[in-house]
Amino acid sequence: MEKSLEQMKKEYEKTTVLLEQEKRKMLRLKNRQAYLESGSRKQRTHRLITHGAAIESIVPQTKELTETEFYSLMESILNLPQAASFIQSAMASHRPQEKGGD
């Protein structure tokens, strides 16, 4: 039994509507993904700025250093045996913060 031209047109319209709905759904999902990725990126940026500000407040002289000099200084300091001990101690007493709080 063959479909009439009218039936095929109706099927085509129905399928076109479904296709458009799926395209919109895909776009919403992509937008949601970008939003979520942006949020984690913002959190990372905030953390980096906060940590950098803490270093500058404790050792204001680091403001004068170039980026290369600063990285070199941090590498030197963090390669000291005492630094490894302090880092391990800090990580041992670290308690993950609850989600949603600062």
ABEGO torsion letter per residue (X at the ends): XBBBAAAAAAAAAAAAAAAAAAAAAAAAAAAAAAAAAAAAAAAAAAAAAAAAAAAAAABAAAAABBAAAAAAAAAAAAABAAAAAAAAAAAAABBBBBBGBX
